[in-house]
Amino acid sequence: MSNDPKNIIVIGGSVAGLGVGVTLSADGHRVTILEADSSPMPASHIEAFEKWERKGSPQVWHSHALLSRLHTLIKERAPGLIEQLLACGAEELSFQQMAGRMIKDPVFEPEDEEIVLIACRRITFEWVLRRYVLDTGLVEFQDGVSVTGLTTRKESGTDPPVVTGVRLRDPDGTESTLEGDLVVDATGRGSKLKRWLEEIGAQPFYETSEPCGISYTSRFYRLHDGVEPPMLEGPIVGEDLGYLKVGLFPGDDRVFSLTLAISPDDEVLRSVLHRPGFEAAAAAVPRVAEWVSPETSEPISKVYAMTNLRNTLRRFVVDGKPVAPGVVAIGDSAVHANPITGRGITFAWISAAMLADTLREIPDDLNALALSIDQQVEKNLLPWYELQTQQDRGAIQTERALLRGEDPFQMTRPDGTTDPQAFIRSMIRDGLVPAMRSDMVVLRRFMRLANLLDPPDDLMKDPDLLQRIMAVYNTRNERKPVNQGPSRAEMVKILQAVAT
């Protein structure tokens, strides 16, 4: 086993690539980050929001959640980064603060200190992170350089090609190559790795993909000076009206973002993706309306829409063999899911940490490295991917039932049998959600799950937790219904009035 530092080539200089740069350079590896976007880095995070054209990262203009698992990884892997984020107006949101607003006389446990989120805009996080990486002096960052393919060597006639570096094109059109010990694809959802692997004769990797079932749109607002923000029970304001999903996310410098998501099949509600419809829909949701009222805040961005969203999983070990040793995909290049859950940045940093730890244990065997990374993806990321795809399938069923004019919570079928999917939807709406507002145990477990601190299957293995949720569910007819927002028919009328 060799402890010699490796030459690591990272394709993509956004938060995933920068995360790789932080973690691997800390172990002494020589890291070169290649970023195609040549947009100059602004002088401050304020100018970044106003002027930084991140053409390859359209998601920077949407809501993001910097989850507790990410907070922990930053503290472990990038000492000082949290302080730099706080200096730029980001905030730490602790579980103690949240539970104190939701639960009467909460009793805390030592593990609750792990649950800390970071309120910060995506563009601020990237700007601070890039500055942090550049200030270390340990990473070479080249921007305006396009990767056009991979360089390889063949071990034998039957072995897969081994990736040895990348082919480059400079802004002036000059082509060259860069050799390294490992290539990391951190280019995100639009990764070209499939084509690059085909060009070098690698066998196809495993890929599965299905629609998220949403089109979504976001806008940023700033609270007026001297105005206290409205009551925020949890880390975000989240509402699921079935036909409309709503998320309001606190950010840095008294800025927050609002995201609205609809079914791509719901043509009537597509006006929500544009400013007049967006504003009308936001004003119709009670817990959001107080945030976006002119007395409380002002919009500071356009309304940005994203469509054609998919859950996608790519695995690069097929039949027990790596398709191309020497290249590793991390973050969205390997696993990306519905962005409404805000897990993308955290997934990327989990991937970067897995790579750093694996390279420490297996520095010189590219085949073994690839096999180990695949096993860790299966253990640490696949359960979350599968959970999200299941939830999205259920949400699509709910949306289609509403479009047909049916009640998706009607548990009794015409033949008298029980619809299990409708029962689960009802349990979440009338059991889990209200239980989180009254039961410390349920709130704690859900927050640990949502922040990727506990595996998703733990929730269904806990009979005490299920009993607590069921107890609240059984009192559903005794509680006054919570007004989350208008019905779909009412929202249609609101949007039609705006259009008229």
C-alpha positions as CSV (number, residue, x, y, z in Angstrom):
1,M,0.0,0.0,0.0
2,S,1.3,3.4,-1.0
3,N,0.7,6.6,0.9
4,D,2.0,8.8,-1.9
5,P,-0.2,11.7,-2.8
6,K,-2.2,11.2,-6.0
7,N,-2.9,13.6,-8.9
8,I,-6.7,14.0,-8.9
9,I,-8.5,15.6,-11.8
10,V,-12.0,16.9,-10.9
11,I,-14.4,17.8,-13.8
12,G,-16.8,20.5,-12.6
13,G,-16.1,23.3,-10.2
14,S,-19.5,23.8,-8.5
15,V,-20.3,22.6,-4.9
16,A,-19.7,18.9,-5.7
17,G,-16.3,19.5,-7.3
18,L,-15.3,22.0,-4.6
19,G,-16.3,19.4,-2.0
20,V,-14.0,16.9,-3.6
21,G,-11.2,19.5,-3.7
22,V,-11.6,20.2,0.0
23,T,-11.7,16.6,1.2
24,L,-8.9,15.2,-1.0
25,S,-6.5,18.1,-0.7
26,A,-6.8,17.8,3.1
27,D,-5.3,14.3,2.7
28,G,-2.4,15.7,0.8
29,H,-3.5,14.8,-2.8
30,R,-2.8,17.2,-5.6
31,V,-6.2,18.3,-6.9
32,T,-6.9,20.1,-10.2
33,I,-10.5,21.3,-10.7
34,L,-11.6,22.0,-14.3
35,E,-14.6,24.3,-14.6
36,A,-16.0,25.1,-18.0
37,D,-17.7,28.3,-16.9
38,S,-15.4,31.2,-17.2
39,S,-17.7,33.7,-15.4
40,P,-15.4,35.8,-13.2
41,M,-15.9,35.3,-9.5
42,P,-17.5,38.3,-7.9
43,A,-15.8,40.2,-5.1
44,S,-18.5,39.4,-2.5
45,H,-21.4,37.1,-1.9
46,I,-23.7,40.0,-2.4
47,E,-22.4,40.7,-5.9
48,A,-22.5,36.9,-6.5
49,F,-26.3,37.0,-6.1
50,E,-26.6,40.1,-8.2
51,K,-24.1,39.4,-11.0
52,W,-22.6,35.9,-11.0
53,E,-23.8,34.1,-14.2
54,R,-23.5,30.4,-13.3
55,K,-24.7,29.1,-16.7
56,G,-23.9,25.5,-15.9
57,S,-25.8,25.6,-12.6
58,P,-29.3,26.8,-13.1
59,Q,-30.2,25.3,-9.8
60,V,-28.5,28.2,-8.0
61,W,-31.6,30.3,-8.5
62,H,-33.8,27.8,-6.6
63,S,-34.3,27.0,-2.9
64,H,-31.8,24.8,-1.2
65,A,-31.5,23.1,2.2
66,L,-28.1,22.7,3.8
67,L,-29.0,19.7,6.0
68,S,-27.5,18.6,9.3
69,R,-25.5,15.8,7.7
70,L,-23.8,18.5,5.6
71,H,-23.2,20.7,8.6
72,T,-21.4,17.8,10.3
73,L,-19.3,17.0,7.2
74,I,-18.3,20.6,6.9
75,K,-17.2,20.7,10.5
76,E,-15.2,17.5,10.0
77,R,-13.7,18.2,6.6
78,A,-13.5,22.0,6.2
79,P,-12.6,23.6,9.5
80,G,-13.4,27.3,9.4
81,L,-15.9,27.1,6.5
82,I,-18.9,27.4,8.9
83,E,-17.5,30.6,10.4
84,Q,-17.0,32.1,6.9
85,L,-20.6,31.3,6.0
86,L,-21.9,32.9,9.2
87,A,-19.8,36.0,8.5
88,C,-21.7,36.3,5.2
89,G,-25.1,36.3,7.0
90,A,-25.8,32.6,7.1
91,E,-27.5,31.2,10.2
92,E,-27.3,27.9,12.1
93,L,-30.8,26.5,12.8
94,S,-30.7,24.2,15.8
95,F,-33.2,21.5,16.7
96,Q,-33.5,23.0,20.2
97,Q,-34.7,26.3,18.7
98,M,-37.2,24.5,16.4
99,A,-38.5,22.2,19.0
100,G,-38.9,25.0,21.5
101,R,-41.3,26.7,19.1
102,M,-43.3,23.6,18.4
103,I,-43.4,21.4,21.5
104,K,-44.5,22.5,25.0
105,D,-41.8,21.9,27.6
106,P,-39.5,19.8,25.3
107,V,-37.0,17.4,26.8
108,F,-33.8,17.2,24.9
109,E,-31.2,14.4,24.4
110,P,-27.5,14.7,23.7
111,E,-28.1,13.5,20.1
112,D,-30.3,16.5,19.5
113,E,-27.1,18.7,19.2
114,E,-26.4,16.9,15.9
115,I,-29.5,18.4,14.3
116,V,-28.3,21.8,13.0
117,L,-29.2,23.1,9.6
118,I,-27.6,26.1,7.8
119,A,-29.8,28.8,6.4
120,C,-28.0,30.0,3.3
121,R,-28.6,30.7,-0.4
122,R,-27.1,28.2,-2.8
123,I,-25.1,31.0,-4.6
124,T,-23.7,32.3,-1.3
125,F,-22.7,28.8,-0.3
126,E,-20.8,28.3,-3.6
127,W,-19.1,31.6,-3.5
128,V,-17.9,31.2,0.1
129,L,-16.8,27.6,-0.6
130,R,-14.8,28.5,-3.7
131,R,-13.1,31.3,-1.9
132,Y,-12.3,28.9,0.9
133,V,-10.8,26.4,-1.5
134,L,-8.8,29.0,-3.3
135,D,-7.5,30.5,0.0
136,T,-6.1,27.1,1.1
137,G,-3.6,27.2,-1.8
138,L,-3.9,23.4,-2.0
139,V,-6.1,23.1,-5.1
140,E,-5.5,24.3,-8.6
141,F,-8.7,25.8,-10.1
142,Q,-8.8,26.2,-13.9
143,D,-11.9,27.9,-15.3
144,G,-12.9,28.3,-18.9
145,V,-11.6,24.8,-19.7
146,S,-13.9,22.3,-21.4
147,V,-13.4,18.6,-21.0
148,T,-14.0,16.8,-24.3
149,G,-13.3,13.2,-23.4
150,L,-11.1,10.8,-21.5
151,T,-7.7,9.3,-22.1
152,T,-7.1,5.6,-21.4
153,R,-4.8,2.7,-21.5
154,K,-5.7,-1.0,-22.0
155,E,-4.4,-3.6,-19.6
156,S,-5.2,-6.5,-21.9
157,G,-7.6,-7.4,-24.7
158,T,-10.4,-8.4,-22.4
159,D,-10.0,-6.0,-19.5
160,P,-12.0,-2.7,-19.4
161,P,-10.2,0.5,-20.4
162,V,-8.4,2.2,-17.6
163,V,-9.0,6.0,-17.5
164,T,-5.7,7.9,-17.2
165,G,-6.8,11.5,-17.7
166,V,-8.9,13.9,-19.8
167,R,-8.9,15.6,-23.1
168,L,-9.2,19.4,-22.9
169,R,-10.2,22.4,-25.1
170,D,-9.1,25.9,-24.0
171,P,-11.3,29.0,-24.8
172,D,-9.1,29.7,-27.8
173,G,-9.8,26.2,-29.2
174,T,-6.4,24.7,-28.3
175,E,-6.7,21.0,-27.5
176,S,-4.5,19.2,-25.0
177,T,-4.5,16.3,-22.5
178,L,-4.1,16.2,-18.7
179,E,-3.0,13.0,-17.1
180,G,-3.8,12.0,-13.5
181,D,-4.1,9.1,-11.1
182,L,-7.9,9.4,-10.8
183,V,-10.6,11.4,-12.7
184,V,-13.7,12.5,-10.8
185,D,-16.9,13.5,-12.7
186,A,-18.6,16.2,-10.6
187,T,-20.5,17.9,-13.5
188,G,-24.0,17.1,-12.2
189,R,-27.2,16.1,-13.9
190,G,-26.0,17.1,-17.3
191,S,-22.9,14.8,-17.1
192,K,-21.4,13.7,-20.4
193,L,-19.8,10.7,-18.9
194,K,-22.0,8.3,-20.8
195,R,-20.8,9.6,-24.1
196,W,-17.2,9.7,-22.9
197,L,-17.3,6.1,-21.8
198,E,-18.8,5.0,-25.1
199,E,-16.0,6.7,-27.0
200,I,-13.3,4.8,-25.1
201,G,-15.1,1.4,-25.6
202,A,-16.3,0.9,-22.1
203,Q,-19.4,-1.3,-21.6
204,P,-22.6,0.5,-20.7
205,F,-23.1,1.3,-17.0
206,Y,-26.3,0.7,-15.1
207,E,-28.8,3.6,-15.3
208,T,-32.4,3.9,-14.1
209,S,-34.4,7.0,-14.4
210,E,-38.0,8.1,-13.9
211,P,-39.9,11.4,-13.6
212,C,-40.0,13.3,-10.3
213,G,-43.6,14.3,-11.2
214,I,-43.0,18.0,-10.6
215,S,-42.3,21.2,-12.4
216,Y,-41.2,23.9,-10.0
217,T,-40.4,27.5,-9.7
218,S,-38.7,29.7,-7.2
219,R,-38.3,33.3,-6.2
220,F,-36.1,35.2,-3.6
221,Y,-37.3,37.8,-1.2
222,R,-35.7,40.0,1.4
223,L,-37.3,40.9,4.7
224,H,-37.7,44.7,5.3
225,D,-35.3,46.3,7.7
226,G,-36.7,46.2,11.2
227,V,-39.4,43.7,10.4
228,E,-39.4,40.5,12.4
229,P,-39.9,37.3,10.3
230,P,-43.2,35.5,10.7
231,M,-43.4,32.5,13.0
232,L,-41.4,29.6,11.7
233,E,-42.1,26.3,13.4
234,G,-39.6,24.1,11.6
235,P,-36.5,24.9,9.5
236,I,-38.8,25.6,6.5
237,V,-42.5,26.4,5.8
238,G,-43.7,23.3,4.0
239,E,-47.2,22.7,2.7
240,D,-48.4,19.8,0.4
241,L,-51.8,20.6,-1.0
242,G,-51.7,17.5,-3.2
243,Y,-51.9,19.5,-6.5
244,L,-49.3,22.1,-5.2
245,K,-46.2,21.7,-3.1
246,V,-44.9,24.7,-1.2
247,G,-41.5,25.3,0.4
248,L,-40.2,28.5,2.0
249,F,-36.5,28.4,2.9
250,P,-34.7,30.9,5.1
251,G,-31.4,32.1,3.7
252,D,-28.6,34.5,4.5
253,D,-28.8,38.2,5.0
254,R,-32.5,38.3,5.8
255,V,-33.2,36.7,2.4
256,F,-35.6,33.7,2.0
257,S,-36.8,31.8,-1.1
258,L,-40.1,30.4,-2.0
259,T,-40.6,27.4,-4.2
260,L,-43.9,26.2,-5.7
261,A,-44.2,22.8,-7.5
262,I,-47.0,21.4,-9.7
263,S,-47.5,18.3,-11.7
264,P,-46.2,18.6,-15.3
265,D,-49.5,17.1,-16.4
266,D,-51.6,19.9,-14.8
267,E,-51.9,22.4,-17.7
268,V,-54.4,24.5,-15.9
269,L,-51.9,25.3,-13.1
270,R,-48.9,26.0,-15.4
271,S,-49.4,29.8,-14.9
272,V,-47.8,29.2,-11.4
273,L,-44.5,28.9,-13.2
274,H,-44.7,32.6,-14.2
275,R,-44.8,35.7,-12.1
276,P,-48.5,36.7,-12.0
277,G,-49.6,33.2,-11.3
278,F,-46.8,32.6,-8.8
279,E,-47.7,35.7,-6.8
280,A,-51.4,34.8,-6.8
281,A,-50.7,31.3,-5.6
282,A,-48.3,32.4,-2.9
283,A,-50.8,34.9,-1.6
284,A,-53.5,32.2,-1.4
285,V,-51.5,29.9,1.0
286,P,-51.9,31.3,4.5
287,R,-48.5,30.4,6.0
288,V,-46.7,31.8,3.0
289,A,-48.9,34.9,2.4
290,E,-47.7,36.5,5.6
291,W,-44.0,36.1,4.5
292,V,-44.5,37.5,1.0
293,S,-46.9,40.4,1.9
294,P,-45.5,43.8,0.9
295,E,-45.5,44.8,4.5
296,T,-43.1,42.0,5.4
297,S,-40.7,41.6,2.4
298,E,-39.9,42.5,-1.2
299,P,-39.0,40.2,-4.1
300,I,-35.4,40.6,-5.2
301,S,-35.3,38.1,-8.1
302,K,-37.2,37.0,-11.1
303,V,-39.4,33.9,-11.0
304,Y,-37.2,31.0,-12.2
305,A,-38.8,27.7,-13.4
306,M,-37.3,24.2,-13.9
307,T,-39.0,21.4,-15.7
308,N,-38.2,17.9,-17.0
309,L,-36.9,16.8,-13.6
310,R,-36.1,13.1,-13.1
311,N,-34.8,10.8,-10.4
312,T,-31.7,9.1,-11.8
313,L,-29.3,6.5,-10.5
314,R,-26.1,5.5,-12.3
315,R,-23.8,2.7,-11.1
316,F,-20.5,2.0,-12.7
317,V,-20.0,-1.6,-11.6
318,V,-21.8,-4.1,-13.8
319,D,-21.7,-7.9,-13.0
320,G,-19.1,-7.3,-10.4
321,K,-16.7,-5.4,-12.6
322,P,-16.0,-1.7,-13.0
323,V,-16.9,-0.4,-16.5
324,A,-13.8,1.9,-16.5
325,P,-11.4,1.9,-13.5
326,G,-9.9,5.3,-13.0
327,V,-13.0,7.4,-13.2
328,V,-15.5,8.0,-10.4
329,A,-18.8,9.9,-10.6
330,I,-20.0,11.8,-7.5
331,G,-23.0,13.9,-6.6
332,D,-25.7,14.5,-9.2
333,S,-23.5,12.8,-11.8
334,A,-24.2,9.5,-10.0
335,V,-27.3,9.9,-8.0
336,H,-29.9,12.7,-8.2
337,A,-33.4,12.8,-7.0
338,N,-36.3,15.2,-6.6
339,P,-34.8,18.6,-5.7
340,I,-37.9,19.5,-3.6
341,T,-36.3,17.6,-0.7
342,G,-33.1,19.7,-0.8
343,R,-30.7,16.8,-0.5
344,G,-28.5,17.5,-3.5
345,I,-25.6,19.4,-1.9
346,T,-25.6,17.0,1.1
347,F,-25.5,14.0,-1.3
348,A,-22.5,15.5,-3.1
349,W,-20.5,16.0,0.1
350,I,-21.4,12.5,1.3
351,S,-20.0,11.3,-2.0
352,A,-16.9,13.4,-1.6
353,A,-16.3,12.1,1.9
354,M,-16.8,8.5,0.8
355,L,-14.2,9.0,-2.0
356,A,-11.7,10.5,0.4
357,D,-12.0,7.8,2.9
358,T,-11.9,5.0,0.3
359,L,-8.8,6.5,-1.4
360,R,-7.1,6.5,2.1
361,E,-7.8,2.8,2.5
362,I,-7.3,1.7,-1.2
363,P,-4.8,4.1,-2.8
364,D,-3.3,2.0,-5.5
365,D,-5.9,-0.5,-6.8
366,L,-8.4,1.3,-9.1
367,N,-10.5,-1.8,-9.5
368,A,-10.9,-2.3,-5.8
369,L,-11.5,1.5,-5.4
370,A,-14.4,1.3,-7.9
371,L,-15.9,-1.7,-6.2
372,S,-15.7,-0.1,-2.8
373,I,-17.3,3.1,-3.9
374,D,-20.2,1.2,-5.5
375,Q,-20.8,-0.7,-2.3
376,Q,-20.9,2.5,-0.3
377,V,-23.3,4.1,-2.8
378,E,-25.6,1.1,-2.3
379,K,-25.4,1.5,1.5
380,N,-25.4,5.3,2.0
381,L,-27.3,6.7,-1.0
382,L,-29.4,4.0,-2.6
383,P,-31.9,3.9,0.3
384,W,-32.6,7.6,0.0
385,Y,-33.0,7.3,-3.8
386,E,-35.4,4.5,-3.4
387,L,-37.4,6.3,-0.8
388,Q,-37.7,9.4,-3.0
389,T,-38.8,7.4,-6.0
390,Q,-41.5,5.7,-3.9
391,Q,-42.7,9.1,-2.6
392,D,-42.8,10.6,-6.0
393,R,-44.8,7.7,-7.4
394,G,-47.3,8.2,-4.6
395,A,-47.4,12.0,-5.2
396,I,-48.0,11.4,-9.0
397,Q,-51.0,9.1,-8.1
398,T,-52.4,11.9,-5.8
399,E,-52.0,14.5,-8.5
400,R,-53.7,12.4,-11.1
401,A,-56.6,11.6,-8.7
402,L,-57.1,15.3,-8.2
403,L,-57.0,16.0,-11.9
404,R,-59.8,13.3,-12.3
405,G,-61.8,15.1,-9.6
406,E,-61.3,12.2,-7.1
407,D,-60.5,12.4,-3.4
408,P,-57.0,10.8,-3.1
409,F,-57.6,10.3,0.7
410,Q,-60.7,8.2,0.2
411,M,-59.7,4.9,1.7
412,T,-62.8,2.8,0.9
413,R,-63.0,1.6,-2.7
414,P,-66.4,1.1,-4.4
415,D,-66.2,-2.6,-3.7
416,G,-65.7,-2.0,0.0
417,T,-62.0,-2.9,0.2
418,T,-59.4,-0.5,1.6
419,D,-57.0,1.4,-0.7
420,P,-53.6,1.0,1.0
421,Q,-52.1,4.0,-0.8
422,A,-54.9,6.2,0.3
423,F,-54.4,5.0,3.9
424,I,-50.7,5.9,3.8
425,R,-51.5,9.3,2.5
426,S,-54.1,9.8,5.2
427,M,-51.7,8.6,7.9
428,I,-49.1,11.2,6.8
429,R,-51.5,14.1,6.6
430,D,-53.6,13.3,9.7
431,G,-51.1,11.3,11.8
432,L,-47.4,12.1,11.1
433,V,-47.7,15.8,10.4
434,P,-49.8,16.7,13.5
435,A,-47.8,14.3,15.6
436,M,-44.6,16.3,14.8
437,R,-46.2,19.4,16.3
438,S,-47.1,17.7,19.6
439,D,-44.8,14.7,20.2
440,M,-41.1,15.3,20.8
441,V,-40.2,11.7,20.0
442,V,-41.9,11.9,16.6
443,L,-40.4,15.3,15.8
444,R,-36.9,14.1,16.7
445,R,-37.1,11.0,14.6
446,F,-38.5,12.8,11.6
447,M,-35.9,15.5,11.8
448,R,-33.1,13.0,12.0
449,L,-34.5,11.2,9.0
450,A,-35.0,14.4,7.0
451,N,-31.5,15.5,7.7
452,L,-29.9,12.2,6.6
453,L,-28.7,11.4,10.1
454,D,-30.7,8.1,10.4
455,P,-31.3,5.5,7.6
456,P,-34.8,5.8,6.1
457,D,-35.8,2.2,7.0
458,D,-35.4,2.9,10.7
459,L,-38.7,4.7,10.7
460,M,-40.7,1.7,9.8
461,K,-38.8,-0.6,12.2
462,D,-39.8,1.4,15.4
463,P,-43.1,0.1,16.8
464,D,-43.2,2.8,19.5
465,L,-42.9,5.5,16.8
466,L,-45.7,4.0,14.7
467,Q,-47.9,3.7,17.8
468,R,-47.4,7.4,18.6
469,I,-48.3,8.4,15.0
470,M,-51.4,6.1,15.1
471,A,-52.5,7.5,18.4
472,V,-52.6,11.0,16.8
473,Y,-54.2,9.7,13.7
474,N,-57.0,8.1,15.7
475,T,-58.0,11.6,17.0
476,R,-58.2,13.2,13.5
477,N,-62.0,13.7,13.8
478,E,-61.6,15.5,17.1
479,R,-59.3,18.2,15.8
480,K,-60.2,21.3,13.9
481,P,-58.9,21.0,10.3
482,V,-55.8,23.1,9.5
483,N,-56.3,25.5,6.6
484,Q,-53.2,24.7,4.5
485,G,-54.6,26.5,1.5
486,P,-57.3,26.5,-1.2
487,S,-58.5,23.4,-2.9
488,R,-57.4,22.8,-6.5
489,A,-60.8,24.1,-7.8
490,E,-60.4,27.2,-5.7
491,M,-56.9,27.7,-6.9
492,V,-57.9,27.4,-10.5
493,K,-60.4,30.2,-10.0
494,I,-57.7,32.4,-8.4
495,L,-55.4,31.8,-11.3
496,Q,-58.1,32.3,-13.9
497,A,-59.0,35.7,-12.3
498,V,-55.3,36.8,-12.5
499,A,-55.2,35.7,-16.2
500,T,-58.3,37.6,-16.9
